[in-house]
Amino acid sequence: MLVTERLPEPDKLILVSFKNCSFPMIGRYKVDGDGGGTFRIGDEDESFIEYDLYVNAWMPLPECYKEEKENG
């Protein structure tokens, strides 16, 4: 999803891609007290912008793998 189309739910881990970097990373969208927000690195407080990385798109992370129980 392009960030210009829709922003993710705050504080949920997501996969982000960047305008100026070729590999994706895990991050989250943090809403600030004034109603604005920034994309943060994983569970950290640093934003991607502090490292000159500019998020252009995001997507939810896939569900965690769960082994299926066998019948019997």
C-alpha positions as CSV (number, residue, x, y, z in Angstrom):
1,M,0.0,0.0,0.0
2,L,1.5,3.4,-0.9
3,V,1.8,5.8,2.0
4,T,0.0,8.4,-0.1
5,E,-3.1,6.1,-0.3
6,R,-3.4,5.0,3.3
7,L,-1.3,4.8,6.5
8,P,-1.1,1.7,8.6
9,E,-2.6,1.2,12.0
10,P,-0.4,2.8,14.6
11,D,2.1,0.7,16.6
12,K,1.6,-2.6,14.6
13,L,4.6,-4.1,13.1
14,I,4.6,-3.9,9.3
15,L,6.9,-4.5,6.3
16,V,8.1,-1.2,4.7
17,S,9.8,-0.4,1.5
18,F,11.8,2.8,0.7
19,K,12.1,5.4,-2.0
20,N,15.9,5.3,-1.7
21,C,16.8,1.8,-0.6
22,S,16.3,-1.6,-2.4
23,F,15.5,-3.9,0.5
24,P,12.5,-3.9,2.8
25,M,12.6,-3.7,6.6
26,I,10.2,-4.2,9.5
27,G,8.9,-1.1,11.1
28,R,5.8,0.5,12.7
29,Y,3.9,3.7,12.3
30,K,3.9,5.9,15.5
31,V,1.4,8.7,15.9
32,D,2.7,11.7,17.8
33,G,0.9,13.9,20.3
34,D,0.1,16.5,17.6
35,G,-1.7,13.9,15.4
36,G,1.2,13.6,12.9
37,G,3.2,10.4,12.6
38,T,6.5,8.8,11.6
39,F,7.6,5.4,10.6
40,R,9.9,3.9,13.3
41,I,12.4,1.1,13.0
42,G,10.9,-2.1,14.5
43,D,10.2,-1.6,18.2
44,E,12.8,1.2,18.5
45,D,12.2,4.9,19.0
46,E,14.4,6.0,16.0
47,S,12.6,6.9,12.8
48,F,13.8,5.8,9.4
49,I,14.2,9.4,8.5
50,E,17.1,9.7,11.0
51,Y,19.0,7.3,8.7
52,D,17.9,9.1,5.5
53,L,15.5,6.2,4.6
54,Y,12.1,7.4,3.2
55,V,9.2,5.0,3.4
56,N,7.1,4.9,0.2
57,A,5.0,1.8,0.8
58,W,4.0,-0.7,3.5
59,M,2.2,-4.0,3.9
60,P,1.0,-6.1,6.9
61,L,3.4,-8.9,8.0
62,P,2.3,-12.4,7.1
63,E,0.8,-14.6,9.9
64,C,3.3,-16.5,12.0
65,Y,3.7,-20.1,10.9
66,K,1.8,-22.6,13.1
67,E,2.4,-26.3,12.7
68,E,-0.9,-28.2,12.0
69,K,-1.8,-31.0,14.5
70,E,-2.3,-34.4,13.0
71,N,-5.6,-36.1,13.5
72,G,-5.3,-39.4,15.3
